[in-house]
Amino acid sequence: MLFTGIDLTEIERIKKSCQNPRFIARVFSAKEQEYFASKRNPYPSMAAAFAAKEAFSKALGTGIRGFELNEVSVEHDPLGAPFFTFTGHAAEIVQQRKLSFSLSLTHTDTVAAAFVVAAETNLDTNQIIR
């Protein structure tokens, strides 16, 4: 079975929210915060990561329940492709439901978007793709 989630986030809204250090700690993992610190303008990346977490929760079908946002971390491979890592309750949910994820991010000057596809990994390929 496949599940999807999508989210669109205004960059300016995230920029304003990031003036509060508690928001940053509540939403972003230490690894994400380190990544953002390497950026000249971190806010588009922060908004995209926030959108990814919202899209993740929509793909679960639960909203943000049973886990903290900072337990869902957006990281990047050497070529820059984004992927999720999980800790805490979020990791437990993903493991219990046997899900794997594909993540796509984009942004303009004003908005960031994320699209998530989740797949049950206990099914064979013929059951997932028809």
Protein Blocks (a to p, Z undefined) as FASTA:
>chain_A
ZZdddddddfklmmmmmmpmklmmmmpcfklmmmmmmpmblmlmmmmmmmmmmmmmmmno
nojghiafklpccdddfkopacdddehjllmmmmmnopaddddddddfkbccdddddddf
kbcfklmpZZ
